[in-house]
Amino acid sequence: MASSPKAPADPIDARLVRKLADILTDTGLSEIEVEHGGLKIRVAKQLTAAPIHVAAPAPAPMPTPAVQTSATAPAPAAEAPRHAGEVVKSPMVGTVYMQAQPESPPFIRVGDTVQAGQTLMIIEAMKTMNPIPAPKGGKIVEILVEDAQPVEFGEPLVVIE
């Protein structure tokens, strides 16, 4: 009895693929490609750590009062607000931009009166521009960050009276 035709032997060696995957893990690479003879193997892994890192609130930056008591606080943004009022804190990790375009006027200045929902600044996170709205109407009494400054989750940004 004739044997049924079999598919040709698989030219891809599973051990080689596993070894390439181990190399990715060991080196921190996200992709590797090997070509030998007529065989070309590309192994890639999708990185998901960045969205998890950004989405998870980091409680470590919250000890702002400890930084405030230090006489050698390097950045004015780390200081506690000097005025009474509502402190608007950063809802995410990112970079603050005080105006929509580099040549545009800033969204707010000290002394400005703002309405609830008005854009105070933009925080860029993962190449997405996120407007930061005023939680209430009032007068801007203190701006605690500078343009293009990196900020952490929960970091004070503005004081509104």
Protein Blocks (a to p, Z undefined) as FASTA:
>chain_A
ZZdddddddfbdfklmmmmmmmmmmnopabdcddehjbccddddddfklmmmmmpccfkl
mmmmmmmmpmklfbfklpccfbecdddddfbdcdddfbfbfkbccfbdehiacdehiafb
dcdeehiacddddfbgcddfbdcbdehiacdehiafbdcZZ
